[in-house]
Amino acid sequence: MRPWKLAETNYGIVKQNEYEVAVLPLGATEPHNLHLPYGIDTREGDTIGEKACEEAHRRGAKVMLLPTVPYGTQTNQMEFPFAMNVNPSTLGMVIADLVDSLVQHGVMKIVLLNSHGGNELKPVLRELYGQTPAQLFLCNWYTIFDDVQDEIFEVRDDHAGEMETSLALAHFPELVAHNEDGTLTADEGARAPTRFEAINRGWISITRPWHLLTTNAGAANPHAATAEKGHRLMEVLVERLSGFLVELSEAEIDERFPF
């Protein structure tokens, strides 16, 4: 029985523990090229959340991991079958309701652990600021390791590429599809450029229509992925995220918090 994981603990254990921090992972249900499962964003949230909270708990943090929300914003992937969309406004209301629940139960420090690039959650923090006594923190975990990304991976991942595939090979390899010769069933993850240089260079932003951007929903080359790279990445994620959770758990909320 792990008292820091709500989905598998019980009321008898919860009654005996105090919780300072709640971690809410947010995933998605969408295609990831031809080799990764639709639920990989959710599995990443589960796995990273578990390992970070386990280490933080071991170091004394009063932390609770909530079940991962398995649906996210997919408005630009709906040409692919069974991309399951939750509009940004709807997702914001779900988060607001869960925050209200946590406040009702006395937890005022809440970390949104986001696993899906389509979930634009900073506006949720802005909207809830001043409306809730809770202190909200957003962690897009795929930004944690930017300074060491090029030391681990050959190419930078956008979607279903080397990084995500390495995580899957390391932590749930049974869900990664291979050909008979052992190679990934994935294509190369090529991305089509738009006709506008300003968009291609990042000066102008759009919501990318993924059925035009990609061939099979993959937007980065996954074929250099290895389980060893996935384990190296997880070590960085757990070290950095668990350290923050320990600090957050120990921090007192006062009139100057978080400064």
KEDOGU-838022 format. One record per residue (C-alpha): x, y, z; residue number from 1. Coordinates in nm, 4 decimals. Layout:
residues N
REC        u        v        w seq
REC        X        Y        Z NUM
...
//
This chain:
residues 259
REC        u        v        w seq
REC   0.0000   0.0000   0.0000   1
REC   0.1513   0.3280  -0.1129   2
REC  -0.0057   0.6099   0.0920   3
REC   0.1066   0.8737  -0.1586   4
REC  -0.0971   0.7225  -0.4454   5
REC  -0.4676   0.7929  -0.4043   6
REC  -0.5900   0.5373  -0.6590   7
REC  -0.4541   0.2444  -0.4608   8
REC  -0.4652   0.3632  -0.1010   9
REC  -0.7716   0.3509   0.1229  10
REC  -0.9578   0.5698   0.3690  11
REC  -0.7958   0.3954   0.6642  12
REC  -0.4526   0.5004   0.5408  13
REC  -0.5636   0.8487   0.4353  14
REC  -0.7049   0.9163   0.7838  15
REC  -0.3591   0.8556   0.9304  16
REC  -0.1699   1.0868   0.6942  17
REC  -0.1445   1.4585   0.6305  18
REC  -0.1010   1.5832   0.2756  19
REC   0.0543   1.9153   0.1800  20
REC   0.0850   1.8709  -0.1978  21
REC  -0.1405   1.7113  -0.4575  22
REC  -0.0051   1.6198  -0.8019  23
REC  -0.2637   1.5997  -1.0807  24
REC  -0.1268   1.4468  -1.4045  25
REC  -0.3044   1.5363  -1.7279  26
REC  -0.2755   1.3122  -2.0320  27
REC  -0.4514   1.2600  -2.3628  28
REC  -0.5921   0.9944  -2.5938  29
REC  -0.4541   1.0357  -2.9454  30
REC  -0.2514   0.8519  -3.2128  31
REC   0.1286   0.8545  -3.1881  32
REC   0.2615   0.7380  -3.5241  33
REC   0.2146   0.3651  -3.5972  34
REC   0.4107   0.2229  -3.3048  35
REC   0.3033   0.3946  -2.9811  36
REC  -0.0295   0.3494  -2.8011  37
REC  -0.3070   0.6076  -2.8007  38
REC  -0.2690   0.6396  -2.4263  39
REC   0.1038   0.7072  -2.4086  40
REC   0.0589   1.0630  -2.2777  41
REC  -0.1505   0.9213  -1.9955  42
REC   0.0992   0.6420  -1.9260  43
REC   0.3793   0.8991  -1.9156  44
REC   0.1830   1.1032  -1.6627  45
REC   0.1210   0.7905  -1.4550  46
REC   0.4827   0.6761  -1.4619  47
REC   0.6577   1.0096  -1.4133  48
REC   0.4090   1.1067  -1.1434  49
REC   0.4555   0.7773  -0.9622  50
REC   0.8330   0.7791  -0.9662  51
REC   0.8625   1.1467  -0.8694  52
REC   0.6080   1.1215  -0.5883  53
REC   0.7615   0.7994  -0.4607  54
REC   1.1031   0.9646  -0.4338  55
REC   0.9562   1.2805  -0.2806  56
REC   0.7654   1.0716  -0.0246  57
REC   1.0846   0.8788   0.0564  58
REC   1.2502   1.2146   0.1267  59
REC   0.9736   1.3204   0.3634  60
REC   0.7338   1.5112   0.1379  61
REC   0.3657   1.4973   0.2306  62
REC   0.2558   1.4387  -0.1243  63
REC  -0.0417   1.2715  -0.2921  64
REC  -0.0579   1.1582  -0.6558  65
REC  -0.4061   1.1800  -0.8068  66
REC  -0.5282   0.9602  -1.0952  67
REC  -0.4257   1.0901  -1.4363  68
REC  -0.6916   1.2640  -1.6451  69
REC  -0.6841   1.0525  -1.9660  70
REC  -0.8347   1.3082  -2.2058  71
REC  -0.6962   1.6344  -2.3404  72
REC  -0.7443   1.8922  -2.6139  73
REC  -0.7360   1.7306  -2.9606  74
REC  -0.9193   1.9807  -3.1801  75
REC  -0.6444   1.9709  -3.4443  76
REC  -0.6144   1.5902  -3.4544  77
REC  -0.9787   1.5059  -3.5127  78
REC  -0.9143   1.3820  -3.8675  79
REC  -0.7431   1.0840  -3.7042  80
REC  -0.9892   0.8237  -3.5704  81
REC  -1.0457   0.8131  -3.1947  82
REC  -0.8505   1.1204  -3.1036  83
REC  -1.0710   1.2001  -2.8039  84
REC  -1.1160   1.5735  -2.7621  85
REC  -1.1910   1.7807  -2.4538  86
REC  -1.2136   2.1482  -2.5428  87
REC  -0.9805   2.3853  -2.3536  88
REC  -1.2730   2.5518  -2.1745  89
REC  -1.4094   2.2135  -2.0651  90
REC  -1.0709   2.0959  -1.9433  91
REC  -1.0337   2.4184  -1.7486  92
REC  -1.3664   2.3577  -1.5744  93
REC  -1.2659   2.0005  -1.4859  94
REC  -0.9423   2.1259  -1.3330  95
REC  -1.1271   2.3994  -1.1443  96
REC  -1.3683   2.1448  -0.9959  97
REC  -1.0834   1.9161  -0.8896  98
REC  -0.8998   2.2110  -0.7343  99
REC  -1.2170   2.2968  -0.5402 100
REC  -1.2312   1.9382  -0.4151 101
REC  -0.8726   1.9501  -0.2947 102
REC  -0.9278   2.2821  -0.1193 103
REC  -1.2335   2.1356   0.0519 104
REC  -1.0087   1.8596   0.1826 105
REC  -0.7406   2.0980   0.3034 106
REC  -0.4771   2.0673   0.0275 107
REC  -0.3643   2.4116  -0.0864 108
REC  -0.0553   2.3265  -0.2953 109
REC  -0.1435   2.1706  -0.6286 110
REC   0.0873   2.0711  -0.9147 111
REC  -0.0593   2.0165  -1.2611 112
REC   0.1728   1.7594  -1.4218 113
REC   0.0980   1.7967  -1.7921 114
REC   0.1876   1.5253  -2.0435 115
REC   0.0203   1.6615  -2.3563 116
REC   0.1441   1.9525  -2.5649 117
REC  -0.2105   2.0323  -2.6754 118
REC  -0.3144   2.1136  -2.3198 119
REC  -0.2568   2.4889  -2.2900 120
REC  -0.2936   2.5201  -1.9131 121
REC  -0.1297   2.8524  -1.8271 122
REC  -0.4629   3.0335  -1.8923 123
REC  -0.6242   2.8030  -1.6330 124
REC  -0.3743   2.9220  -1.3723 125
REC  -0.4415   3.2830  -1.4669 126
REC  -0.8178   3.2403  -1.4481 127
REC  -0.8098   3.0633  -1.1120 128
REC  -0.5654   3.3111  -0.9600 129
REC  -0.7531   3.5027  -0.6934 130
REC  -1.0565   3.2747  -0.7251 131
REC  -0.9150   2.9932  -0.5132 132
REC  -0.7011   2.9893  -0.1986 133
REC  -0.5000   2.7070  -0.3559 134
REC  -0.1500   2.7724  -0.4867 135
REC  -0.1269   2.6253  -0.8381 136
REC   0.1885   2.5171  -1.0185 137
REC   0.2173   2.3953  -1.3782 138
REC   0.4806   2.1453  -1.4868 139
REC   0.4966   2.0498  -1.8541 140
REC   0.7373   1.7670  -1.7790 141
REC   0.8794   1.7654  -2.1334 142
REC   1.0398   2.1049  -2.0608 143
REC   1.2248   1.9933  -1.7460 144
REC   1.5259   1.8463  -1.9263 145
REC   1.5816   2.1009  -2.2026 146
REC   1.9362   2.1762  -2.0908 147
REC   2.0435   1.8099  -2.1181 148
REC   1.8204   1.6980  -2.4051 149
REC   2.0966   1.7089  -2.6649 150
REC   2.3209   1.5010  -2.4380 151
REC   2.0670   1.2176  -2.4346 152
REC   1.8932   1.2280  -2.7728 153
REC   2.0073   1.2643  -3.1326 154
REC   1.7047   1.4705  -3.2413 155
REC   1.4536   1.6816  -3.0526 156
REC   1.1084   1.5330  -3.0172 157
REC   0.7855   1.6986  -3.1235 158
REC   0.5427   1.4080  -3.1023 159
REC   0.6021   1.0303  -3.0968 160
REC   0.9720   1.0706  -3.1706 161
REC   1.2956   0.9527  -3.0132 162
REC   1.2252   1.0864  -2.6645 163
REC   0.8730   0.9502  -2.6213 164
REC   0.9649   0.6193  -2.7814 165
REC   1.2665   0.5840  -2.5505 166
REC   1.0458   0.6403  -2.2461 167
REC   0.8052   0.3763  -2.3709 168
REC   1.0836   0.1249  -2.4435 169
REC   1.2184   0.1777  -2.0922 170
REC   0.8965   0.1671  -1.8938 171
REC   0.6221  -0.0076  -2.0945 172
REC   0.7970  -0.1849  -2.3832 173
REC   0.5086  -0.4267  -2.4324 174
REC   0.3068  -0.1374  -2.5778 175
REC   0.5613  -0.0470  -2.8488 176
REC   0.4881  -0.2106  -3.1867 177
REC   0.7716  -0.3685  -3.3853 178
REC   0.8094  -0.5361  -3.7223 179
REC   0.9203  -0.8970  -3.7489 180
REC   1.2799  -0.7844  -3.7981 181
REC   1.2703  -0.5913  -3.4681 182
REC   1.2445  -0.2433  -3.6164 183
REC   0.9732  -0.0040  -3.5113 184
REC   0.6543  -0.0080  -3.7164 185
REC   0.6756   0.3720  -3.7288 186
REC   0.7389   0.5898  -4.0297 187
REC   1.0056   0.8604  -4.0191 188
REC   0.7800   1.1191  -3.8540 189
REC   0.8392   1.3774  -4.1266 190
REC   0.6596   1.7111  -4.0935 191
REC   0.5313   1.9053  -4.3918 192
REC   0.6215   2.2741  -4.4015 193
REC   0.3502   2.5324  -4.4489 194
REC   0.3608   2.7693  -4.7463 195
REC   0.4499   3.0586  -4.5131 196
REC   0.8103   3.1214  -4.4104 197
REC   0.6996   3.3142  -4.1021 198
REC   0.5130   3.0097  -3.9701 199
REC   0.7955   2.7687  -4.0549 200
REC   1.0443   2.9918  -3.8706 201
REC   0.8185   3.0284  -3.5672 202
REC   0.7493   3.3999  -3.6059 203
REC   0.3782   3.3283  -3.6560 204
REC   0.1878   3.0636  -3.4650 205
REC  -0.1103   2.8546  -3.5738 206
REC  -0.2986   2.5516  -3.4513 207
REC  -0.1362   2.2860  -3.6676 208
REC  -0.3754   2.0542  -3.8557 209
REC  -0.2037   1.7234  -3.7891 210
REC  -0.3517   1.5336  -4.0837 211
REC  -0.1758   1.7863  -4.3112 212
REC   0.1383   1.8216  -4.0999 213
REC   0.2117   1.4480  -4.0681 214
REC   0.1504   1.1161  -4.2421 215
REC   0.0592   0.8970  -3.9451 216
REC   0.0447   1.1476  -3.6565 217
REC   0.4153   1.1207  -3.5818 218
REC   0.6044   1.4508  -3.5868 219
REC   0.9618   1.3412  -3.5142 220
REC   1.1848   1.0492  -3.6095 221
REC   1.1669   0.7727  -3.3442 222
REC   1.4136   0.5226  -3.4884 223
REC   1.7134   0.6178  -3.2735 224
REC   1.5163   0.5485  -2.9539 225
REC   1.6526   0.3072  -2.6927 226
REC   1.5421   0.1946  -2.3493 227
REC   1.8737   0.3169  -2.2068 228
REC   1.7944   0.6720  -2.3205 229
REC   1.4511   0.6433  -2.1615 230
REC   1.6040   0.5407  -1.8287 231
REC   1.8540   0.8289  -1.8408 232
REC   1.5728   1.0736  -1.9067 233
REC   1.3619   0.9381  -1.6221 234
REC   1.6508   0.9838  -1.3792 235
REC   1.6646   1.3540  -1.4673 236
REC   1.2876   1.3968  -1.4455 237
REC   1.2605   1.2242  -1.1077 238
REC   1.5566   1.4069  -0.9558 239
REC   1.4307   1.7501  -1.0569 240
REC   1.0585   1.7033  -1.0006 241
REC   1.0904   1.5203  -0.6691 242
REC   1.3235   1.7902  -0.5407 243
REC   1.0636   2.0542  -0.6165 244
REC   0.7904   1.8490  -0.4467 245
REC   0.9996   1.8197  -0.1314 246
REC   1.0603   2.1953  -0.1238 247
REC   0.6944   2.2680  -0.1912 248
REC   0.5787   2.0322   0.0815 249
REC   0.8034   2.1985   0.3372 250
REC   0.7218   2.5557   0.2350 251
REC   0.4907   2.7649   0.4504 252
REC   0.2110   2.9523   0.2758 253
REC   0.2276   3.3091   0.3999 254
REC   0.1472   3.6533   0.2610 255
REC   0.4662   3.6492   0.0489 256
REC   0.4317   3.2932  -0.0875 257
REC   0.5879   3.1797  -0.3170 258
REC   0.8419   3.4627  -0.2822 259
//
